[in-house]
Amino acid sequence: MSPRLPRITGIDAVAALRRGGFTVEYIKGSHYHMAHRSIPARQVIIPVHAGKTLKPKTLKSILEKAGLTIEEFLDLL
């Protein structure tokens, strides 16, 4: 059985992806646009709304676009 998705805020997701090799390209409103350093085509948009946790489907979509499994993401937290 695979591990459950963590309940985290958008800023926690941004920090974890930074540790995973992503950089913030730009911020538009409350959305962080990130790209991977070595694979620029791998881009992710993360909503960061004042302390609100990301919905599970949103986090799952972010992980799919980032090319990470739940286990890999948990290691980055």
N, CA, C and O atoms as a GROMACS GRO file, in nm:
protein
  308
    1MET      N    1   0.084  -0.117   0.000
    1MET     CA    2   0.000   0.000   0.000
    1MET      C    3   0.089   0.124   0.000
    1MET      O    4   0.185   0.133   0.077
    2SER      N    5   0.058   0.219  -0.085
    2SER     CA    6   0.139   0.340  -0.092
    2SER      C    7   0.104   0.434   0.023
    2SER      O    8  -0.008   0.431   0.074
    3PRO      N    9   0.200   0.518   0.062
    3PRO     CA   10   0.173   0.611   0.173
    3PRO      C   11   0.069   0.715   0.133
    3PRO      O   12   0.047   0.742   0.015
    4ARG      N   13   0.007   0.772   0.233
    4ARG     CA   14  -0.095   0.875   0.210
    4ARG      C   15  -0.028   1.008   0.177
    4ARG      O   16   0.085   1.034   0.217
    5LEU      N   17  -0.101   1.090   0.104
    5LEU     CA   18  -0.052   1.224   0.075
    5LEU      C   19  -0.051   1.307   0.203
    5LEU      O   20  -0.146   1.301   0.281
    6PRO      N   21   0.056   1.383   0.226
    6PRO     CA   22   0.059   1.466   0.347
    6PRO      C   23  -0.032   1.586   0.333
    6PRO      O   24  -0.060   1.631   0.221
    7ARG      N   25  -0.080   1.638   0.443
    7ARG     CA   26  -0.159   1.762   0.444
    7ARG      C   27  -0.062   1.876   0.472
    7ARG      O   28  -0.024   1.898   0.586
    8ILE      N   29  -0.024   1.947   0.368
    8ILE     CA   30   0.074   2.055   0.381
    8ILE      C   31   0.022   2.181   0.313
    8ILE      O   32  -0.073   2.178   0.236
    9THR      N   33   0.087   2.293   0.345
    9THR     CA   34   0.053   2.420   0.282
    9THR      C   35   0.132   2.433   0.152
    9THR      O   36   0.224   2.357   0.125
   10GLY      N   37   0.093   2.530   0.072
   10GLY     CA   38   0.162   2.554  -0.054
   10GLY      C   39   0.307   2.592  -0.033
   10GLY      O   40   0.394   2.551  -0.110
   11ILE      N   41   0.336   2.670   0.071
   11ILE     CA   42   0.474   2.713   0.096
   11ILE      C   43   0.562   2.594   0.135
   11ILE      O   44   0.681   2.592   0.104
   12ASP      N   45   0.503   2.495   0.205
   12ASP     CA   46   0.578   2.373   0.237
   12ASP      C   47   0.610   2.295   0.110
   12ASP      O   48   0.719   2.238   0.097
   13ALA      N   49   0.517   2.292   0.016
   13ALA     CA   50   0.540   2.224  -0.112
   13ALA      C   51   0.649   2.294  -0.192
   13ALA      O   52   0.733   2.228  -0.254
   14VAL      N   53   0.648   2.427  -0.191
   14VAL     CA   54   0.753   2.504  -0.260
   14VAL      C   55   0.889   2.470  -0.201
   14VAL      O   56   0.985   2.447  -0.275
   15ALA      N   57   0.899   2.468  -0.069
   15ALA     CA   58   1.027   2.438  -0.002
   15ALA      C   59   1.075   2.297  -0.036
   15ALA      O   60   1.194   2.277  -0.061
   16ALA      N   61   0.984   2.201  -0.037
   16ALA     CA   62   1.022   2.063  -0.068
   16ALA      C   63   1.070   2.051  -0.212
   16ALA      O   64   1.169   1.983  -0.239
   17LEU      N   65   1.000   2.116  -0.305
   17LEU     CA   66   1.041   2.108  -0.445
   17LEU      C   67   1.175   2.179  -0.468
   17LEU      O   68   1.252   2.137  -0.554
   18ARG      N   69   1.201   2.284  -0.393
   18ARG     CA   70   1.333   2.349  -0.403
   18ARG      C   71   1.443   2.251  -0.364
   18ARG      O   72   1.548   2.246  -0.429
   19ARG      N   73   1.419   2.173  -0.260
   19ARG     CA   74   1.517   2.072  -0.219
   19ARG      C   75   1.530   1.963  -0.325
   19ARG      O   76   1.633   1.895  -0.333
   20GLY      N   77   1.427   1.946  -0.407
   20GLY     CA   78   1.427   1.845  -0.512
   20GLY      C   79   1.481   1.894  -0.645
   20GLY      O   80   1.472   1.822  -0.745
   21GLY      N   81   1.536   2.014  -0.648
   21GLY     CA   82   1.598   2.063  -0.771
   21GLY      C   83   1.515   2.162  -0.851
   21GLY      O   84   1.553   2.196  -0.963
   22PHE      N   85   1.405   2.207  -0.798
   22PHE     CA   86   1.322   2.306  -0.867
   22PHE      C   87   1.359   2.447  -0.821
   22PHE      O   88   1.403   2.466  -0.708
   23THR      N   89   1.341   2.544  -0.909
   23THR     CA   90   1.362   2.684  -0.873
   23THR      C   91   1.234   2.762  -0.906
   23THR      O   92   1.157   2.724  -0.994
   24VAL      N   93   1.214   2.871  -0.834
   24VAL     CA   94   1.098   2.956  -0.860
   24VAL      C   95   1.133   3.044  -0.980
   24VAL      O   96   1.226   3.124  -0.974
   25GLU      N   97   1.059   3.029  -1.088
   25GLU     CA   98   1.080   3.110  -1.208
   25GLU      C   99   1.020   3.250  -1.188
   25GLU      O  100   1.084   3.351  -1.214
   26TYR      N  101   0.895   3.252  -1.141
   26TYR     CA  102   0.831   3.380  -1.108
   26TYR      C  103   0.708   3.352  -1.023
   26TYR      O  104   0.662   3.239  -1.011
   27ILE      N  105   0.657   3.459  -0.964
   27ILE     CA  106   0.537   3.450  -0.880
   27ILE      C  107   0.434   3.544  -0.942
   27ILE      O  108   0.461   3.661  -0.965
   28LYS      N  109   0.316   3.491  -0.967
   28LYS     CA  110   0.208   3.573  -1.022
   28LYS      C  111   0.090   3.562  -0.927
   28LYS      O  112   0.024   3.458  -0.920
   29GLY      N  113   0.064   3.669  -0.855
   29GLY     CA  114  -0.041   3.665  -0.754
   29GLY      C  115   0.000   3.572  -0.641
   29GLY      O  116   0.102   3.594  -0.577
   30SER      N  117  -0.079   3.469  -0.617
   30SER     CA  118  -0.048   3.374  -0.511
   30SER      C  119  -0.002   3.240  -0.568
   30SER      O  120  -0.008   3.138  -0.499
   31HIS      N  121   0.043   3.239  -0.693
   31HIS     CA  122   0.086   3.115  -0.757
   31HIS      C  123   0.235   3.120  -0.790
   31HIS      O  124   0.282   3.211  -0.858
   32TYR      N  125   0.308   3.021  -0.740
   32TYR     CA  126   0.451   3.009  -0.766
   32TYR      C  127   0.470   2.922  -0.890
   32TYR      O  128   0.420   2.809  -0.896
   33HIS      N  129   0.540   2.974  -0.989
   33HIS     CA  130   0.571   2.900  -1.111
   33HIS      C  131   0.714   2.849  -1.098
   33HIS      O  132   0.808   2.928  -1.091
   34MET      N  133   0.729   2.716  -1.094
   34MET     CA  134   0.859   2.656  -1.070
   34MET      C  135   0.899   2.568  -1.188
   34MET      O  136   0.814   2.511  -1.256
   35ALA      N  137   1.032   2.559  -1.211
   35ALA     CA  138   1.086   2.472  -1.315
   35ALA      C  139   1.204   2.397  -1.259
   35ALA      O  140   1.273   2.447  -1.170
   36HIS      N  141   1.229   2.277  -1.310
   36HIS     CA  142   1.342   2.196  -1.264
   36HIS      C  143   1.470   2.251  -1.324
   36HIS      O  144   1.471   2.295  -1.439
   37ARG      N  145   1.578   2.250  -1.246
   37ARG     CA  146   1.706   2.305  -1.292
   37ARG      C  147   1.760   2.231  -1.414
   37ARG      O  148   1.803   2.295  -1.510
   38SER      N  149   1.760   2.099  -1.411
   38SER     CA  150   1.821   2.023  -1.520
   38SER      C  151   1.721   1.984  -1.630
   38SER      O  152   1.762   1.947  -1.740
   39ILE      N  153   1.592   1.991  -1.600
   39ILE     CA  154   1.489   1.958  -1.700
   39ILE      C  155   1.390   2.075  -1.704
   39ILE      O  156   1.284   2.067  -1.642
   40PRO      N  157   1.424   2.184  -1.776
   40PRO     CA  158   1.338   2.304  -1.774
   40PRO      C  159   1.195   2.280  -1.822
   40PRO      O  160   1.105   2.355  -1.786
   41ALA      N  161   1.174   2.176  -1.902
   41ALA     CA  162   1.038   2.148  -1.951
   41ALA      C  163   0.948   2.097  -1.839
   41ALA      O  164   0.825   2.097  -1.854
   42ARG      N  165   1.006   2.053  -1.727
   42ARG     CA  166   0.928   2.004  -1.613
   42ARG      C  167   0.889   2.125  -1.528
   42ARG      O  168   0.968   2.172  -1.446
   43GLN      N  169   0.768   2.174  -1.548
   43GLN     CA  170   0.722   2.294  -1.480
   43GLN      C  171   0.601   2.263  -1.392
   43GLN      O  172   0.519   2.177  -1.424
   44VAL      N  173   0.593   2.335  -1.281
   44VAL     CA  174   0.486   2.313  -1.184
   44VAL      C  175   0.436   2.448  -1.136
   44VAL      O  176   0.514   2.541  -1.117
   45ILE      N  177   0.306   2.460  -1.115
   45ILE     CA  178   0.247   2.581  -1.058
   45ILE      C  179   0.186   2.542  -0.924
   45ILE      O  180   0.105   2.450  -0.915
   46ILE      N  181   0.226   2.615  -0.818
   46ILE     CA  182   0.179   2.583  -0.684
   46ILE      C  183   0.102   2.701  -0.627
   46ILE      O  184   0.156   2.812  -0.619
   47PRO      N  185  -0.025   2.680  -0.586
   47PRO     CA  186  -0.100   2.787  -0.521
   47PRO      C  187  -0.055   2.802  -0.375
   47PRO      O  188  -0.046   2.703  -0.302
   48VAL      N  189  -0.027   2.924  -0.336
   48VAL     CA  190   0.016   2.951  -0.198
   48VAL      C  191  -0.082   3.052  -0.140
   48VAL      O  192  -0.069   3.173  -0.163
   49HIS      N  193  -0.178   3.003  -0.065
   49HIS     CA  194  -0.281   3.089  -0.007
   49HIS      C  195  -0.271   3.088   0.144
   49HIS      O  196  -0.306   2.989   0.209
   50ALA      N  197  -0.223   3.195   0.201
   50ALA     CA  198  -0.214   3.225   0.344
   50ALA      C  199  -0.246   3.111   0.440
   50ALA      O  200  -0.351   3.114   0.505
   51GLY      N  201  -0.160   3.015   0.451
   51GLY     CA  202  -0.174   2.910   0.552
   51GLY      C  203  -0.275   2.801   0.521
   51GLY      O  204  -0.293   2.711   0.603
   52LYS      N  205  -0.340   2.806   0.406
   52LYS     CA  206  -0.437   2.702   0.372
   52LYS      C  207  -0.364   2.578   0.322
   52LYS      O  208  -0.263   2.589   0.252
   53THR      N  209  -0.415   2.462   0.358
   53THR     CA  210  -0.353   2.338   0.312
   53THR      C  211  -0.398   2.308   0.169
   53THR      O  212  -0.509   2.343   0.128
   54LEU      N  213  -0.310   2.241   0.096
   54LEU     CA  214  -0.343   2.201  -0.040
   54LEU      C  215  -0.440   2.084  -0.037
   54LEU      O  216  -0.428   1.995   0.047
   55LYS      N  217  -0.535   2.084  -0.126
   55LYS     CA  218  -0.628   1.972  -0.136
   55LYS      C  219  -0.552   1.852  -0.191
   55LYS      O  220  -0.458   1.868  -0.270
   56PRO      N  221  -0.591   1.732  -0.151
   56PRO     CA  222  -0.519   1.611  -0.196
   56PRO      C  223  -0.507   1.599  -0.348
   56PRO      O  224  -0.401   1.562  -0.398
   57LYS      N  225  -0.614   1.630  -0.421
   57LYS     CA  226  -0.608   1.621  -0.567
   57LYS      C  227  -0.510   1.723  -0.625
   57LYS      O  228  -0.440   1.693  -0.722
   58THR      N  229  -0.504   1.841  -0.566
   58THR     CA  230  -0.411   1.944  -0.612
   58THR      C  231  -0.268   1.898  -0.590
   58THR      O  232  -0.184   1.911  -0.679
   59LEU      N  233  -0.240   1.846  -0.471
   59LEU     CA  234  -0.105   1.798  -0.441
   59LEU      C  235  -0.067   1.681  -0.532
   59LEU      O  236   0.047   1.673  -0.578
   60LYS      N  237  -0.161   1.591  -0.557
   60LYS     CA  238  -0.132   1.478  -0.645
   60LYS      C  239  -0.099   1.526  -0.786
   60LYS      O  240  -0.007   1.473  -0.849
   61SER      N  241  -0.170   1.625  -0.834
   61SER     CA  242  -0.143   1.682  -0.966
   61SER      C  243  -0.006   1.748  -0.970
   61SER      O  244   0.067   1.735  -1.069
   62ILE      N  245   0.030   1.818  -0.863
   62ILE     CA  246   0.162   1.882  -0.855
   62ILE      C  247   0.272   1.776  -0.862
   62ILE      O  248   0.371   1.794  -0.933
   63LEU      N  249   0.255   1.668  -0.788
   63LEU     CA  250   0.356   1.561  -0.787
   63LEU      C  251   0.368   1.495  -0.924
   63LEU      O  252   0.478   1.462  -0.967
   64GLU      N  253   0.256   1.474  -0.992
   64GLU     CA  254   0.260   1.414  -1.126
   64GLU      C  255   0.336   1.504  -1.223
   64GLU      O  256   0.418   1.456  -1.300
   65LYS      N  257   0.308   1.634  -1.219
   65LYS     CA  258   0.377   1.728  -1.308
   65LYS      C  259   0.525   1.739  -1.273
   65LYS      O  260   0.608   1.763  -1.362
   66ALA      N  261   0.558   1.723  -1.146
   66ALA     CA  262   0.698   1.730  -1.103
   66ALA      C  263   0.772   1.600  -1.130
   66ALA      O  264   0.895   1.596  -1.122
   67GLY      N  265   0.699   1.494  -1.160
   67GLY     CA  266   0.762   1.365  -1.186
   67GLY      C  267   0.811   1.296  -1.060
   67GLY      O  268   0.910   1.223  -1.063
   68LEU      N  269   0.741   1.319  -0.948
   68LEU     CA  270   0.780   1.261  -0.820
   68LEU      C  271   0.674   1.164  -0.770
   68LEU      O  272   0.554   1.182  -0.795
   69THR      N  273   0.718   1.061  -0.701
   69THR     CA  274   0.625   0.972  -0.633
   69THR      C  275   0.597   1.030  -0.494
   69THR      O  276   0.665   1.123  -0.450
   70ILE      N  277   0.498   0.976  -0.427
   70ILE     CA  278   0.466   1.023  -0.292
   70ILE      C  279   0.584   0.998  -0.199
   70ILE      O  280   0.617   1.083  -0.116
   71GLU      N  281   0.649   0.882  -0.212
   71GLU     CA  282   0.764   0.848  -0.127
   71GLU      C  283   0.878   0.947  -0.148
   71GLU      O  284   0.940   0.992  -0.051
   72GLU      N  285   0.908   0.980  -0.274
   72GLU     CA  286   1.015   1.075  -0.304
   72GLU      C  287   0.983   1.212  -0.245
   72GLU      O  288   1.070   1.279  -0.190
   73PHE      N  289   0.857   1.252  -0.257
   73PHE     CA  290   0.817   1.382  -0.203
   73PHE      C  291   0.827   1.384  -0.051
   73PHE      O  292   0.872   1.483   0.007
   74LEU      N  293   0.786   1.276   0.014
   74LEU     CA  294   0.794   1.270   0.160
   74LEU      C  295   0.939   1.281   0.207
   74LEU      O  296   0.966   1.339   0.312
   75ASP      N  297   1.033   1.225   0.131
   75ASP     CA  298   1.175   1.237   0.165
   75ASP      C  299   1.224   1.381   0.156
   75ASP      O  300   1.318   1.419   0.227
   76LEU      N  301   1.162   1.462   0.070
   76LEU     CA  302   1.203   1.602   0.053
   76LEU      C  303   1.146   1.694   0.161
   76LEU      O  304   1.196   1.804   0.181
   77LEU      N  305   1.041   1.649   0.229
   77LEU     CA  306   0.978   1.733   0.334
   77LEU      C  307   1.067   1.745   0.455
   77LEU      O  308   1.030   1.812   0.552
   0.00000   0.00000   0.00000
